[in-house]
Amino acid sequence: MISLSRLNSCSRDEFVSAVGSVFEHSPWIAAATWAQKPFAGVAQLHAALCETVRCAGEEKQLALIRAHPDLVGRTARAGALTRESANEQAGAGLNRLSAEEFAWFQKNNAAYRDKFGFPFVICARLNKKEAMVKGLTARLLNSREQEIKTALEEIFKIAEFRLRDLIAN
């Protein structure tokens, strides 16, 4: 954990090292947001980071979405998730799936990725397995534009939880 006052006094490299993992494999967001410090609170820092993403353009937004792993996908099975993603998926019960549930996620993750060109992203801390099943089923009916917007909103929720875990009050 790091205090907000310490974070506000960090060099760019220190800031990116501390905050860069808040957005999955995308330290560029922290790097681009660093110059806006000092931040009055976690909410202001989160808002600034999210605004960096909103202003980044579709290609960088898609790269951010694509940086996320599939739920119970190959990366999870290989034990290669980031610590944060592994904990979030386990907390949602995705590490305790039956063979049928596992097969369902594999099939529907593939259908989602085929349709949209990126993985299904949902904030695991706010959704258990059953809600994820419903969400994935419903979101497969969306347009690509709706899904880009929805995926980014879910990423922003994930980032807020990760920031709150990182910064001491």
C-alpha atoms as one frame of an Amber mdcrd trajectory, in Angstrom:
protein
   0.000   0.000   0.000   1.041   3.555  -0.624  -0.318   6.790   0.778  -1.873
   9.341  -1.521   0.620  11.979  -0.354   3.508   9.640  -1.213   1.928   8.853
  -4.581   1.567  12.574  -5.305   5.290  13.070  -4.667   6.422  10.192  -6.903
   8.529  10.619  -9.983   6.887   9.508 -13.217   8.630   6.123 -13.097   7.678
   5.586  -9.446   4.079   6.577 -10.162   3.863   4.157 -13.089   5.446   1.424
 -10.973   2.895   2.013  -8.200  -0.261   2.585 -10.271   0.542   0.928 -13.602
  -1.027  -2.419 -12.702  -4.430  -0.903 -11.910  -5.336  -1.307 -15.596  -4.450
  -4.818 -16.818  -1.078  -4.834 -18.618  -1.533  -1.145 -19.511   0.959   1.044
 -17.608   0.662   3.662 -20.377  -2.493   4.918 -18.636  -0.634   5.742 -15.425
   2.222   7.269 -17.433  -0.162   9.535 -19.335  -1.999  10.565 -16.145   1.048
  11.280 -13.942   1.372  14.935 -15.024  -2.072  15.714 -13.578  -0.978  15.170
  -9.971  -1.405  16.086  -7.202  -4.659  14.210  -6.715  -6.961  15.250  -3.876
  -8.233  11.722  -3.350  -8.630   8.259  -4.778 -11.829   9.280  -6.577 -10.054
  12.136  -8.348  -7.144   9.868  -9.332  -9.568   7.232 -10.625 -11.485   9.846
 -12.625  -8.237  11.148 -14.161  -7.092   7.649 -15.131 -10.483   6.869 -16.693
 -10.442  10.147 -18.606  -7.022   9.215 -20.000  -8.601   6.039 -21.373 -11.662
   7.879 -22.739  -9.414  10.325 -24.604  -6.965   7.699 -25.863  -8.835   6.770
 -29.017 -10.396   3.514 -30.089  -7.178   1.643 -30.936  -5.708   2.145 -27.458
  -9.082   1.405 -25.876  -9.306  -1.860 -27.799  -5.739  -2.732 -26.780  -6.752
  -2.168 -23.145  -9.803  -4.404 -23.498  -7.726  -7.066 -25.259  -5.176  -6.966
 -22.414  -7.779  -8.637 -20.185  -7.888 -12.423 -19.952 -10.868 -14.562 -20.863
 -12.833 -15.707 -17.833 -11.507 -19.173 -16.939  -9.559 -19.111 -20.182  -6.227
 -20.530 -21.252  -4.258 -17.974 -19.230  -6.162 -18.884 -16.054  -5.694 -22.620
 -16.657  -1.967 -22.076 -17.154  -1.745 -20.156 -13.873  -0.484 -17.112 -15.764
  -3.057 -14.502 -14.711  -1.912 -11.370 -12.957  -2.240 -11.697  -9.172  -5.156
  -9.265  -9.282  -7.053 -11.151 -12.005  -6.461 -14.522 -10.329  -7.830 -13.225
  -7.019 -10.812 -11.554  -8.705 -11.769 -14.654 -10.707 -11.347 -16.903  -7.655
 -13.455 -14.531  -5.557 -16.258 -14.882  -8.090 -16.094 -18.669  -7.854 -14.597
 -19.220 -11.291 -11.902 -21.494  -9.871 -14.581 -23.994  -8.741 -16.467 -24.733
 -11.956 -17.923 -28.086 -12.898 -16.825 -29.606 -16.205 -20.121 -28.480 -17.754
 -19.736 -24.917 -16.485 -16.159 -24.801 -17.710 -17.239 -25.997 -21.167 -20.029
 -23.386 -21.222 -17.560 -20.566 -20.486 -15.144 -21.848 -23.132 -17.871 -22.005
 -25.788 -19.375 -18.610 -24.973 -16.030 -16.855 -24.496 -15.129 -18.030 -28.003
 -18.468 -16.846 -29.428 -18.029 -13.458 -27.752 -14.439 -13.060 -28.953 -15.436
 -14.117 -32.488 -18.254 -11.562 -32.578 -16.484  -8.581 -30.986 -12.759  -9.190
 -31.447 -11.919  -8.915 -27.757 -12.588 -10.838 -24.543 -15.705 -10.552 -22.393
 -14.823  -8.226 -19.511 -16.885  -7.958 -16.349 -15.990  -6.747 -12.872 -15.621
 -10.051 -11.008 -15.740  -8.352  -7.610 -19.284  -7.193  -8.326 -20.494 -10.403
 -10.025 -20.504 -14.033  -9.028 -20.520 -16.907 -11.497 -24.303 -16.867 -12.060
 -24.338 -13.135 -12.832 -21.435 -13.597 -15.236 -23.334 -16.303 -17.092 -26.349
 -14.006 -17.418 -24.166 -11.059 -18.401 -22.262 -12.951 -21.058 -25.474 -14.349
 -22.519 -27.150 -10.926 -22.619 -24.129  -9.025 -23.878 -23.644 -11.373 -26.825
 -26.760  -9.664 -28.242 -25.184  -6.176 -28.135 -23.572  -4.271 -30.972 -19.790
  -3.940 -31.074 -20.058  -0.247 -30.160 -22.217  -1.081 -27.121 -19.737  -3.735
 -26.052 -16.720  -1.453 -26.331 -18.505   1.045 -24.094 -19.673  -1.642 -21.653
 -16.256  -3.318 -21.490 -14.591   0.019 -20.712 -17.121   0.751 -17.958 -16.409
  -2.674 -16.437 -12.661  -1.992 -16.677 -13.187   1.307 -14.865 -14.950  -0.570
 -12.032 -12.092  -3.073 -11.835  -9.566  -0.231 -11.742 -11.396   1.522  -8.914
 -11.269  -1.602  -6.731  -7.600  -2.088  -7.520  -6.815   1.546  -6.710  -8.624
   1.298  -3.380  -6.595  -1.831  -2.575  -3.390   0.009  -3.452  -3.823   3.377
  -1.726  -3.912   3.686   2.041  -6.569   6.006   3.432
